[in-house]
Amino acid sequence: MELYVLPLGDCCCDYEVIAPGVSDGRRVHIPVNAFLVRLGDDSLVLVDTGMNRLHVRDPELTWRGTPTAEALVPVMRKEDSLLYRLAELEIAPQDISYVINTHLHFDHAGNNDLLGGAKFFVQRDQYEEAKGNPSFPNQYWDLPSLSYELLDGRTRLFDGVEVLPTPGHCEGHQSVVLELEETGTVVLCGDAVYCSDNFEHDAWLGQADPERARESGEMLRKFASEHDAFMIYGHDPVQFHELRRAPGAAYH
């Protein structure tokens, strides 16, 4: 099994969006990534799909006219579109067999519409919270062309691929655990843990439900300790530069 980190641009925001109380007032660019997993049978799984590719030309596409338009600004070059990143690996959207959405926010499900041939895995609680909810722009993912399998809790999806419920960022958030032969266990936290400062400064107030988010984060940290796992945080601007990134590198 192989894991590719696909860089899909940034969001410009105040640091308190991801770690309140640490560097409040500092404007930063936080990374937005998707993750491509090649299973042992060569089938392809995409974990999250990033921000919609049309943000390259129109950063205000999703949030124009709302307070979020200034608070969270997409910054994307043409190279940061999901289509471009997949093409770098000689992969077309129709080659993707499965998509795991950690949740359905615009920066994690923004290109779901490209993947009509895939089966999508989402926690039932998240799907029900997001449907019709403007905080989860439905135009990117609630489409009749897409097929969702709704999960109820911890689920082993494939050999070496499991999802863990990690609510707090939103209802029904899930994180993804991968078992790689060389690297060992990798935990894709999604937005259950934005960055290492959440742990180091007990900074969880940026989450929808801070107490549940703290519990989910601590559960993941305990899981990672018990399994000697490498945790990849959702939007950590420091960790991002330490990751192996596609197309030049992968985790095996």
Secondary structure by P-SEA (a helix, b strand, c coil): cbbbbbbcbbbbcccccccccccccbbbbbbbbbbbbbccccbbbbcccccccccccccccccccccccccbbbbbcccccaaaaaaaaccccccccbbbbccccccccccccccccbbbbbbaaaaaaaccccccccccccccccccccccccccccccbbbbbbcccccbbbbbbbbbccccbbbccccccccccccccccccccccaaaaaaaaaaaaaaaaaacbbbbcccccccccccccccccccc
